[in-house]
Amino acid sequence: MQKLSYRIVSYRIVLTNFIILILFNSNIFAQDKGYVAFSIGANSPTGNFGSTDAKQFYSSTGLANPGPLLDISFAYKLGKNIGIAAIMRAQGNGINENALKTELQKSIPNNVSATYEAAGWGLGAYLTGLYGSFPISEKVSFESRALIGVVNARTPDIKTTLIGPSLIGTVRINSISAVSFAYLLGAGFKFDVGRKVCLLLNLDYLGADPEFKNGETNTIRNNVTLPTTFYSFTQNIGTINFSFGVGVRLGTGIKSVNQPVQQAQPTQQVQPIQQTQQDNYQPSYQDSRNQMTDVVYLKNGSIIKGLIIEQVPNVSIKIKLRDGNIMGFKIEEIEKITKEEVK
């Protein structure tokens, strides 16, 4: 199978940037807004790409075998359920060498032995588009993606060595690469296993039609180099992909969604409220016509109004109610915090 080391280096660079993004931004949102994840899995070629018709190899069929894949993915909600997503993917597919050997052997004399060396297909995809997340329970969400982008595909490199009574030679079909439009349609599940960690299970389809031009075939016969021949073709590529990933959840910190309201300038003099230690409750603003109160929305549907008197970032809050009672809540229980005008 063709080595993907040059793509892995690029992935390490991108992964480093993602980690920096997480460290600076993971605590600035009011609720779970998405994730950054790393996934591994397998892909299965479909259609012409996985066809074993060796007669059409390097013409329309790919002879591709199932292979591995690596993903770095990003998803961010722009609304309650809909957002944007991006994927960087590297995948490899070996070729069906038995089908290839059987076909090539038909054109080789019986008194000539042949050996074959073949590397596989290599694909690198960069895609972005729409993302949907629909909660099934408190910890599980159904996820869907429709992405478009580009794929960089590389053909197999094949070397045939021939040895006979009066023949020693090699025929090498050199690999070439091509970039084309690509699309991905997929769905899966996200499992929130911690305040910062999630697990992903995804199934998707990747499709592309790269056009390969001016590939070279080099032939050496009895130490004589023959003229180079060239090949061009368009390959329909389609793979069904399954992956498992681990991600870092974005936006699991707590921050009020509203900016502080500027105190209104009264048109008539308002006597200030005298503050004493016995006061059970004090509104956030003292303008009698525009009083503001803290409102905590809980994930169980409850709405709590009062004055926040203690807030431990990413841990808990305490809020004093109008009757003087004090209630405490863990961050995991809170959907959002706002300031609202007292009506």
N, C-alpha and C positions, 0 to 999 in steps of 0.2 A: 504494500500500500504506500502511496506517495507520502513522503514526509511533509509535515505541516509546520516545521520549526519556525520558518520565517513569519508565519501568521501568528504563532504563539507569542513571539516577541512583541508584535503589535498589540496583542491582547493584554500582555502584562502592562504596557504603557497605559492603555485605556483603563484597566482595572485600577491602577494607581490613582488616576484622575477621579474615578468614581469614589474611591475611598476618601479622598480629600473633600469631595462634594458632600459626602455623608457627614464627615466630622464637623463641617461648618454649617450644615443646614438641617440636620436631623431633628433639632429641637425647636424649630421656629414655627411650626404649624399647630393648628388647633386640634387636629385629629389625624387618623391614619390616612395619608394622601397617596400612597403608592409604595414602590420598593425599588431597590437595585439588587440584582440577583446574578448568581453564577450557576449554570446548569450543564449537565452532561447527559448524553443519551445515545440513541441509535437512530439511523435513518435507513429506509428501505426504498430502493429505486422503483419507479413505476413506468408504465408505457414503454416508449422507445428507449429510454435511458437504461432500463433494466432488461431489455430484450436480449435474448441469447442467439439471435440470428447473426452469426459472424460474417455472413456474406455482405451485410450492409454496414459492417464496422468501419468507422471513419467515413461514413456516408450519412447514416441516419440512426443507427443503433449504437448504444453505449456499452453493452456487455457489462454494466455496472453491478457489482455485488453490494449487499448491505454493508454499512460502515458506521463509524463513530461520529459524534458531533459534539461541539463545545459552544456554549452560548454565554454572552454577557447581555443582560436585558435590563431595561429601565422602564418604569411605568409611573405616571403621575396623573392624579385625578384633577380635572379642571372644574368638575361639578360633583354632584352626589354620586353618580355612577359612571360618567363618561370622562375620558381623558386622553392623553397621548402616550405612546409607547415607542421604544426603539430597541433594536436587536443588532448585535454584531455576532455573526456565526461563522464557524469554521467546521467543515466536514470533509471526510475523505471516503472514497469508494474504490475498493480494488476492482479488478476486472475478472471476468470468467475466463481463466486461462485455458481450461479444458476445451471450451467451445472455440477459442481462438486457435489453439494448437490443431484441433481437428480440421478446421477450415484451411489453415496454412499448409498442413501436411499434404493436402490434395494436389498442390502444385510443386511438390518436391519429389525428385526421383527416388525410387526405393533404395538405391545404393548410396544415398546421401543422408547422413544423420543431421538432425537439427536440434538445437537447444534454444530455449526462449527465456528472456528476462523481461518482466513487465512491471512497471509502476502503475498506480491507479489514478483515478480522477481526484482533483483537489478543488474545493469550492470555498470561497469566502464571500459572505453576504453582509450587506449593510442596509437595514430597512427601518422605516419609521411610519407611523400612521395612527389610527384610532384604537382606543383601548376601552373596554367595558368591564366593570366589576359589579357583581350583583350578589349581595349577601344571602347566604342560605341559612346560616346560623350566626351566633356571636363570633365564632372562630373560623368559619369556612365561607369562602366566596367562590362563585362561578366567574371565571375570567374568559374574555374573548378578545381577539386581536385581528385587525385587517391592516396589513402593512404593505408598503411598496418601497422600492429602492433599487440597488444594483447588486449584481453578483459578479465576482471575478472567478472565472472557471479555467482550469488547466487540464489539458488532455493527457492521457497516459503516454509514458515514454516506453517504447517497445524495441527490444534488440533481439534479432535472430542470428544465430551463428550456424553456418553450414560447413560440414566437413565431408568430403567424398574422395574417390580415387583420384580425380583430377581437379578438385575444387576445394578451396578454402576461402571463405568469405563471410562477410557480415552485412546485414541489412538493418538499418536503424531508423525508426520513425520517431523523430524528435518531438517532444511535447511543446505545445504553444498555449498561450493564454488569450482570453477574450473577456471583455466586459459588456454586460447587457442589462436591460431592465429585468427586474425580478419582483415577485409578489409572494406574500405569505398570508394564509388564512388559518387561524388556529383557535383553540379553546382549551380550557383546563380548569384547575382548582388551585386556590391559595389557602393554606392552612396557617393561621396565626398561632404559633406555638410559644410565643413570648412577647413581651412589650416591644422588643426590637427585632425579633426574628420571625421569619415565615418560611414555609416550605411550599414548593411549586410542583405541580404535575401538569405537563402540557402535551397536547397532540396537535400537530399542524401539518400543512402541506406547503412546500416551497416549489415554485415553478419559475422557469426561465428558458430563453431560447438564444444562447450565445452563438455568434457567427465567428468561426475560426478561419483565418486567412493566412495563406502563404506558409503553411507548415512544411518543413523540409524532411525529405527521406534521403539518407546517405547510404550508398552501397559501395563495398570494397570487395573485389573479386580477384583472388590470387595476387594480393598486394597491389592491385591497380584500383585507383579510386575512380569510379564511374561518375558521370554528370549527376548533379543533384536534381531530384524531381520535387515537385511541390504539390501540396494538397490543400483544399479548402472545403469546408462543409458547415452546415448549421445543425446543431444538436439540440433537440428538445430535451430539457432536463426537468424531471419531476421526482420529488422524494416525499414520502410520508415519514414524519419525524416524531419520535417520542423522547421526552426529556424529563429529568428530575433535577430540581434546583433548590438552593438555599439562598435566602435573600435577607437584606436588612430593610426593615419597614421604615418609611419616611413619614415624618409628621406625627410621631406618637408623643411629642411633648405637649404642654399646655400653654397657651398664650391667649389673652383676650382678643377677640376678633375685632373689637371696636377700638378706635383711638379715643383717648380721653376727650370728653366734651368740654368746650370752653364755656366758662360761666357766663350766663347771659347778663347783660347790663340792665338793671331794673329802671323803669321809667319813674318809679316812686320809691321813696326810701323804705327799706325793709329792715326791721329790727333784727340784729343777729341773734341766733339761737345760743343761749347760754349753755356751755358745755360743763358738765360736772361728772364726777366719777360715778354717780348713781345713774347716769343716762343709760337706758337699756338699748337704745338704737339711735343712730345718727345717720341721716341720708348723706350720700356722697357729695351733694351740692346743696347750698343753703338758699338758693333762689326759690321762694315758695311756689312760683309758677313753673319751675323747670327742674324739679328735684329728680335726681338720678339714683338708681339702685342697682346693685350687682345681682345678676340673674345667672344661676347655674342650671344647665340642662343636663340631666342624667340619662345614661343609655337605656334605663328601664322606663323612660317616659316621664319621670317626675321633673318638676320645675321648682327650684328653690330660690326665694328672693330674700335679700338681706344685705349685709355689709361684710365683705371678706376681710377678716382680721388677721389671717395667717396664711401664707402660701409657701410651701416648700417645692421648688421647681422639680417637676417630673415625679413627685412623690404624693403630695396631698395638699388639701386646703381646709381651712376652717371658716365658717360663715356664721355671723350673728343674725338671728331672725328678729323680726319686729317685737316679738314677745320677750326678747332677752335671752332665749335659749341659743346655745351654740351647737352646731352640727359639723361633723368632719366627714370628708369623703376622700377616697383614694383616687388617683389620677385615672386608673383603669375604669372607674365608674362614671367618669365625666365625658359627655359628648362635646360640650362647648361652654364657654363663659362669655357673657356679654354685659354691657351696661345699658339699661333701658330707663326711659322716662317714667316717673311715677304718675299714674293716671288717677 
